[in-house]
């Protein structure tokens, strides 16, 4: 009888150890799945992110902007031109993407840098793709200076970064691809809810209100994955030049010759 009690006691100990180990493993898995927190206590979204371009393409057909009737005719025209191999270049003249196109159609990696009172998005691409989101509690200026990225302020609601953008120049496109987009024409307002959907997967849920071109606010999501890639200098017009020397032997860029249609002749 004493021997049986000892056996039961040993079995209970074994079961207890196994349950404890199982619980510890579950806790470890839960901790591993939880996104890392920054020093400020919110999820760490810093680092380099790469857009999910396949999802961008799905959005073109699956979630078209609610264009106003007259604007839809323009968008349909540019869509047809793009399919025919004659795309209208939304990104031209080395101008930056601007908002919301930076988040909608960007193909290159970008880096998010967190510093005191602000987040900075550093884009690798055409023009000056630098976007600032002020996190210091400031309000929008009453009469903001219009620019292609607008004026963005943000705050955290739990694990979600909420960004409000106004003051976007009317020339900034609402684009669905690099060949299809319409200038917002003024009075645009953008709200983003940026959050980690999973470790290493960032979602930007955008609500774009552009009354000059959209019949109602357009809600769309863009997806980005974490990468250890280091962004590089992006010069959109560098292909228009070749290495050369001036009359003093200094290294300079020399314009490439043009074809009859005005395009750059890459092969010489």
Residue, then its C-alpha position, 0 to 999 in steps of 0.5 A: x500500500x505504501x509502495x502504491x502511494x509512492x508511485x502515485x506521488x511520483x506520477x503526480x510529480x511527473x505530470x506536474x513537471x510536464x504541465x509546467x513545461x507545456x505551459x512554459x512552452x506555450x508562454x514562450x511561443x506566445x512571447x515569440x509571436x508578440x511584436x517587439x516593443x520599442x523603448x516608448x512601449x508601443x510596437x516597434x515598426x522601425x526598420x526597412x519594409x518592402x511593399x507587397x506588389x502582388x497585393x497592389x495589383x490585386x487592389x487594382x481590380x478588386x478595390x477600385x477607387x470610387x471615382x466620380x463619373x467624369x473622373x472614372x472616364x479619365x481613369x478608364x482611359x489611362x487604364x486602356x492606355x497602360x494595357x496598350x503599352x502607352x502608360x501615362x507616367x504618374x511618376x515623372x519629372x523626378x517628382x516624389x510620389x507624394x501622398x497617398x501614392x507613396x503608400x499606394x504604389x511604391x515598389x521600392x523598399x523604404x525605411x521607418x526611423x523613429x526619433x524624438x517626437x517624430x517618425x520619418x519615412x525614407x523612400x528609395x525612389x524618384x525624387x525626394x521621398x522623405x515623409x515626416x509624421x509628427x508625434x509630439x502632440x502638435x496640431x495641423x497648422x491652420x493654413x498649411x503650406x501645401x506640398x506633395x506629402x502634406x502635413x502628417x500628425x500621428x498618435x498611438x491607439x493601443x498597438x495601432x499608429x493613427x496618422x492624419x494628413x492634410x495640406x496635400x498639394x492638388x497636383x499629388x496623384x491618387x494612383x492605383x499603378x504607375x500608369x493610372x492615377x488622377x491628381x487629387x485637385x485639392x481638399x484631400x484628407x487621409x487617415x491611416x491606421x498602421x499596425x503589425x498584422x503579424x511579426x514582420x508584416x505591416x498593414x496600412x489601412x488608408x481612408x482617402x477623402x478626395x471630394x474633387x475626384x472621389x464620390x465617397x471616401x476610399x478605404x484600402x489597405x497596403x501590405x509591407x514585409x520586414x526586410x534586412x535590406x538597406x535602402x540605397x540612393x535613388x536617382x530617377x534621372x541618372x539613366x539619362x546620363x553617362x560618365x564623362x569628363x569636362x574640359x579640365x578633366x573633372x569627372x562629370x555626368x554627360x547627357x546621353x543622346x536622344x532618339x528621334x522621339x525624344x527618348x534617351x538612347x541608352x545604347x551607343 
